[in-house]
Amino acid sequence: MSANSLRVPLIAAALLLAVSCASENAGGADSPSSSNEADSSSPALPPRHIDESERPQVTFDPCRDLTDEAISAIGYDPATEDGADTLGESQTFLGCSWKTDPRRYHLTVTAGNVTLDEHRARNSGYATESSLAGVPALMMLDPRVPDSCVAALPSDFGAVLLLRTDRDLGSPASPTTPDQRCEGIEQTAAAVVDAMNPAK
């Protein structure tokens, strides 16, 4: 089996570890693209998912709130947008993913009502404190997935996760440094922070 064929399950494992334990009954949702085409005078769209648990509602939707212009500015192709939701009975994760052209990087941004403290506890073996784009950040660099960079940013409803994979990085047998894995993630975080705080 080639290294590339192993990469897909490892990438999936990284995201599952980051959002850790969303409901077994979770289901995906298609990516809505209408917001990227709407102008600023358009009425607010209703939320794509209402969380019926006691957790806060997720009020940031990456597929809607990260515009095509913002995605292009950080080097990704808006035409590759794909939904990456995990909608469980007790947790909500609204996600969206994009790829670069050529296909070196794959980015998934997931907004969930799981707190930074919960992510810290669930990934205590490798989570480290940091800051990105002027806000606190939790870096979760699983040594088993050396081609990925995972960062969590705080939000009013929980946290927003950034998962980026780099096809040019090595296999588990070829260790990479945190700087290699997360090179350029600051710009991605800045775009997400700006989209989360449009009034600034």
LOKETOR-595005 format. One record per atom (N, C-alpha, C): z, y, x. Coordinates in steps of 0.1 Angstrom, whole numbers, plus 2048, in hexadecimal, padded with zeros to 3 digits. Each point is the difference from the previous one (the first is absolute). Example, Ala and Ser with C-alpha at 12.3 -4.5 7.8 and 13.67 -1.06 7.14 Angstrom:
residues 2
84E7C7884;80080C7F7;80080C809;7F980B7FC;80080B809;80880B7F8;
//
This chain:
residues 200
8007F4808;80080C7F8;80080C809;7F880A7FC;7FE80C809;80C80A7FE;801809809;80B80A7FF;7FD8097F4;7F38037FD;7FD8087F4;8047F97F3;7FF7F37FF;8037F97F4;80F7FF7FE;80880280B;80E8007FE;80580D7FC;7F880B803;80580D7FE;8038047F1;7F87FB7F7;8028037F2;80D7FC7FA;8057F3802;80D7FC7FB;80B808807;7FE80380D;80B807807;80180F7FB;7F58067FD;80080D7FA;8078007F2;7FD7F67F8;8067FF7F3;80F7FE802;8047F880A;80E7FE802;80780C804;7FA809807;80680D804;8038087F4;7F78017F7;8028087F4;80A7FA7F7;8007F37FF;80A7F97F7;80E802806;80180080D;80D802806;80580E7FE;7F780A800;80380E7FE;8058027F2;7F97FB7F6;8048037F2;8097F57FB;8027F6808;80A7F57FF;8067FE7F2;7FC7F47FA;8077FB7F4;7FC8087F3;7F48057FF;7FB8057F3;7FF7F47F7;8008027F3;8017F57F7;7F67F5802;8047F47FD;7F77F4802;7F58017F5;8028087F6;7F68027F5;7F880C802;80080580D;7F880C802;7F17FE7FF;7F980B7FC;7F27FF7FE;7F980C806;7F37FE804;7F880C806;7FA8087F5;7FB80C804;7FA8097F7;7F4806807;7F58037F9;7F5806806;80380F804;7F980480A;80280E805;7F980A7F7;80780A7FB;7FA80A7F8;7FA80B809;7F48047FE;7FA80A809;7FE80D7F9;8038017F3;7FD80C7F9;80780D805;80C7FE805;80880C805;7F980780C;7F97F8808;7FA80680C;7F48087FC;7FB7FE7F3;7F48087FC;80480B7F6;80D8007FC;80580B7F7;80380C807;7FE80C7FA;80480D806;80E8037FC;80580B807;80E8037FE;8048047F2;7F78047F8;8038047F2;8017F47F7;7FD7F4804;8017F57F7;80E7FD7FD;8027FB7F3;80E7FD7FC;8057F4808;80E7FF802;8067F5807;7FD7F37F9;7FC7F6808;7FD7F37FB;80E7F97FD;8007F77F6;80C7F87FE;8027F780B;80D7FC803;8027F680B;7F97F37FD;7FC7F980A;7F97F37FF;80A7F57FD;80D803803;80A7F57FD;80D8067FD;8077FB7F6;80D8057FC;80A7F5805;809803809;80A7F7804;80B7FF7F6;8027F47FB;80A7FE7F5;80E7FB806;80180080D;80D7FD806;80980D800;80B7FF807;80980B802;7FC80980C;7F67FB807;7FC80880C;7F880C7FB;7FE80A809;7F880C7FC;7F27FD7FE;7F98087F8;7F27FF7FF;7F980580D;7F57F9803;7F880480C;7F780B7FC;80280B806;7F880C7FC;7F5804809;7FF7F980B;7F5802809;7F67F4800;7F48037FD;7F67F57FE;7F580280B;8007F880B;7F780280B;7F18017FC;7FC7F77F6;7F28007FC;7FC80D7F9;8098067FA;7FD80D7F9;80380C808;80B800807;80580C807;7FB80280E;7FB7F6806;7F980280D;7F18027FD;7FB80C802;7F38037FC;7F67FA80A;7F38007FC;7F67FB809;7FF80980C;80280D7FF;80080980B;80B7FD80A;80C7FD7FB;80B7FC808;7FE7F3808;7FA7F77F9;7FD7F3806;7F680180B;7F58087FD;7F680280A;80580780C;80980A7FE;80680780B;8087F880A;8057F57FC;8087F7809;7F87F4805;7F28017FD;7F77F6806;7FD7F47F7;8048007F4;7FD7F47F7;7F48037F7;7FA7F67FB;7F48017F7;8057FF7F1;80080B7F9;8048007F2;7F97F57F7;7F47FD804;7F87F67F8;8067F2801;8097FE80A;8067F2801;80E7FF7F9;80380A7F8;80D8007F9;8027F47F8;80C7FA800;8027F47F9;80F8007FB;8037FC7F4;80E8007FB;8087F5807;80D803802;8097F7806;80E8017FA;8007FF7F2;80C8017F9;8087F3800;80D8017FF;8097F57FE;80A8057F5;7FD7FB7F3;8088047F5;8097F57FB;80D801804;8097F67FC;8098047F5;8097F77FC;8098037F5;80C809805;80380080C;80B808805;7FD80A80B;7F3800804;7FC80980B;7F18047FD;7FC80C804;7F28047FF;7FB80580D;7F47FB803;7F980580D;7F28037FC;7FD80D800;7F28057FD;7F980280E;7F67F8802;7F980080D;7F1802800;7FB80580B;7F2802801;7FC7FE80F;7F47FB803;7FC7FD80D;7F2805803;7FE80380D;7F3805804;7FD7FA80E;7F3801804;7FC7FB80D;7F880B807;8007FF80D;7F8809808;7F27FB801;7F6808804;7F37FC803;7FC80580E;7FE7F780A;8007F17FF;80E7FB7FD;8007F37FC;80C7FA7FA;80B7FC80B;80580A806;80B7FD80A;80E8007F9;80280B7F8;80D8027FA;8007FD7F1;80B7FA7FB;8027FE7F2;80E8067FC;8008097F6;80C8087FD;8047FD7F1;80D7FC7FE;8057FF7F3;80C8097FE;8008097F6;80B8097FD;8067FB7F3;80D7FD800;8077FA7F4;80C8087FD;8018067F4;80B8077FB;8097F77F7;80D7FE804;8087F77F8;80E8067FE;8077FA7F6;80D8057FC;80B7F7807;7FD7FC80C;80A7FA809;80380A80B;80D802802;80480B809;7FE7FD80F;80180A808;7FF7FE80E;80C7F7805;80C8027FB;80B7F8804;7FD7F17FD;7FA7FD7F4;7FC7F27FD;7F67FA80A;7F6808803;7F67FC80A;8077FD80E;809809803;8087FF80D;8087F3800;8067FD7F5;8087F3800;7F77F4800;7F58017F9;7F77F47FF;7F97FD80D;7FE80A808;7F87FF80C;80980380C;80D7FD7FF;80980480A;7FE7FB80E;7F87F5801;7FD7FA80D;7F7808809;7F88097FA;7F7808808;7FE80E7FB;8078047F6;7FF80E7FB;80780A809;7F980B803;80680A808;7FE80E7FA;809809803;80080E7FA;7F6808808;7F98097F9;7F6809807;7FE80C7F6;7F6808803;7FB80A7F7;7F1802801;7FA8037F5;7F2802800;7FD80C7F7;7F7808804;7FC80C7F8;80C8087FC;80A801808;80C8087FD;80A7FA7F6;7FE7F47FD;80A7F97F7;8057F4806;80C7FB7FC;8057F3806;7F77F57FD;7FF7F6809;7F77F57FD;8077F3806;7FD7F57F9;8057F3805;7F47F9805;8007FC80D;7F57F8805;8037F2800;7F77F77FA;8037F27FE;7F57F8807;8027FE80D;7F57F9808;8047F2802;7FB7F87F7;8037F1800;7F97FA80D;8077FA809;7FA7FB80C;7F67F57FD;8017FA7F4;7F77F57FD;7F28057FB;7FF80D7FE;7F38067FC;7FD80C809;7FB7FC80C;7FF80B80B;7F48097FE;7F87FE7F6;7F580A7FE;8038097F4;80C8017FC;8048097F5;80A80A803;80080B7F9;80A80B801;8058027F2;80D7FF7FD;8068027F3;80A80A801;7FF80B7F8;80A80B800;8048027F1;80C8047FE;8058037F3;80580F800;7FC8087F6;80480E7FF;8088017F4;80B808800;8088027F4;7F98087F5;8057FD7F4;7FB8077F4;80B8017F6;7FD8087F6;80A8027F5;8037F37F8;7F57F8800;8017F37F8;8037F4808;7FF80180D;8037F5809;7FA80280E;7F47FA802;7F980280D;7F17FE7FF;7F9805809;7F17FE801;7FE7F980D;7F97F57FF;7FD7F780B;7F1803805;7FF80180D;7F3801807;7FE7F3808;7F67F87FD;7FD7F4807;7F2801806;7FE80180D;7F3801806;7FE7F480A;7F57FA7FE;7FC7F580A;7F5804808;8007FB80D;7F680480A;7F97F4805;7F37FE7FD;7F97F4804;7FF7FF80F;80180A807;7FF80080F;80C7FB807;80B7FF7F9;80C7FB806;8017F1801;8097FB808;8007F2803;8077F77F6;8017F4803;8067F57F8;80F800804;8087F87F8;80E7FE803;8027FC80F;7F67FA806;8027FB80E;7FE80C80A;7FB80B7FB;7FD80C808;80880C7FB;80D801805;80980B7FB;7FA80D802;8038097F6;7FB80E801;80D8097FF;7FE80C805;80C80A800;8008077F3;80B8067FC;8018087F4;7F680C800;7FE80680C;7F680B801;7F27FB7FD;7FC7F4805;7F37FB7FD;7FE7FD7F1;80B7FA7FA;7FF7FC7F2;7FF80C7F7;80680B804;80280B7F6;7F980D805;7F77FF80A;7F880B804;7F98077F5;80380D7FE;7F98087F5;8067FF7F3;80B7F97FE;8067FE7F3;80780D7FB;80380980A;80580D7FC;7F78087F7;7F3800803;7F68077F7;8007FA7F2;8007F3800;8007F97F3;80D8047F8;80B800806;80D8047FA;7FF80E7FB;7FA809808;7FF80E7FC;7F88027F3;7F57F87FF;7F88017F4;8077FB7F4;8087F5802;8087FB7F4;80B8097FC;80780680A;80B80A7FD;7FA80C7F9;7F4805804;7FA80B7F9;7FC7FC7F2;7FB7F47FD;7FD7FC7F3;80C7FE7F7;80B7FC806;80C7FF7F8;80780D7FD;7FC80A807;80680E7FE;7F580A7FF;7F87FF7F5;7F48097FF;80380F7FF;80C8037FC;80480E7FE;80380780D;8027F980B;80380680D;7F4806806;
//
